[in-house]
Amino acid sequence: MIKKKLTYILAMDENNLIGSNNNLPWHLPADLKYFKEKTLNKTILMGRKTCESLPFVLPDRRNIVLTRNINFSRQHFEIIHKLDSINDLDNEIMVIGGAMIYKILMPYANKLLITKIHHQFNGDTHFEWNEKDWRLTDRIEKKADEKNKYNYSYLTYIRTNKK
Ligand SMILES: NC(=O)c1ccc[n+]([C@@H]2O[C@H](COP(=O)([O-])OP(=O)(O)OC[C@H]3O[C@@H](n4cnc5c(N)ncnc54)[C@H](OP(=O)(O)O)[C@@H]3O)[C@@H](O)[C@H]2O)c1
């Protein structure tokens, strides 16, 4: 049982795609900026594969990595091995992926911050969710520009069902 407030943050395409070859399938600098704004000075939780997809620790955030590998370590990342250890962390945690971590913690998630990219990409990793368990509370539409090639929306969801 996880007793913390978990907010998911993720970007996905029109088909719930979130990853390709342990990387993001797109280049969307505006979303990276949004991600930074929403996670700065917070505790972020990620799976080991997402950790390995990052070039370095995300600065000004407490970076927590979940892995079953007791030998895994990386400079400036804090490692945990059990889901229960999440209860020893801060009260509010931003869950930053990837697919496996989103899936196993889904029963405990309170809020979703989704950047929906209005395009279809190729890839291998999808976000699994049941949209009818969630209520859309905010939607900000963004148009493509010279730096961001696709239209996209910032969506905020809260749960409709009891956990
Ligand atoms: N679009 C987005 O917003 C977004 C965000 C994040 C990631 N991504 C993408 O998602 C992909 C990675 O996702 P993924 O699903 O392959 O991997 P992941 O969720 O990042 O990491 C999976 C790993 O987490 C560890 N883990 C999972 N459950 C555990 C448990 N109960 N206890 C302990 N450790 C556990 C395991 O590590 P060990 O194998 O070491 O035990 C497992 O292999 C990449 O393509 C990445 O770029 C996209």
The ligand as an ORCA input file, in Angstrom:
! r2SCAN-3c Opt
* xyz 0 1
  N       7.101      9.969    -22.891
  C       7.353     10.040    -21.583
  O       6.820     10.899    -20.882
  C       8.300      9.056    -20.956
  C       8.629      9.162    -19.612
  C       9.521      8.232    -19.067
  C      10.034      7.212    -19.856
  N       9.674      7.148    -21.171
  C      10.169      6.071    -22.032
  O       9.734      4.824    -21.484
  C      10.707      3.825    -21.819
  C      11.167      3.123    -20.564
  O      10.045      2.500    -19.930
  P      10.099      0.976    -19.446
  O       8.724      0.562    -19.081
  O      10.833      0.180    -20.474
  O      11.064      1.013    -18.167
  P      10.974      1.796    -16.762
  O       9.566      1.763    -16.252
  O      11.667      3.101    -16.862
  O      11.912      0.876    -15.843
  C      11.594     -0.479    -15.647
  C      12.493     -1.033    -14.554
  O      12.057     -0.566    -13.267
  C      12.394     -1.559    -12.294
  N      11.178     -2.004    -11.621
  C       9.938     -2.161    -12.158
  N       9.096     -2.631    -11.227
  C       9.807     -2.785    -10.079
  C       9.489     -3.224     -8.763
  N       8.236     -3.609     -8.421
  N      10.462     -3.250     -7.839
  C      11.720     -2.866     -8.154
  N      12.087     -2.422     -9.386
  C      11.138     -2.399    -10.332
  C      13.052     -2.707    -13.021
  O      14.448     -2.424    -13.026
  P      15.557     -3.616    -13.024
  O      15.375     -4.345    -14.330
  O      16.857     -2.898    -12.912
  O      15.231     -4.467    -11.815
  C      12.490     -2.547    -14.427
  O      13.263     -3.167    -15.433
  C      11.824      4.554    -22.562
  O      11.585      4.498    -23.956
  C      11.666      5.992    -22.078
  O      12.209      6.933    -22.980
  C       8.825      8.043    -21.726
*
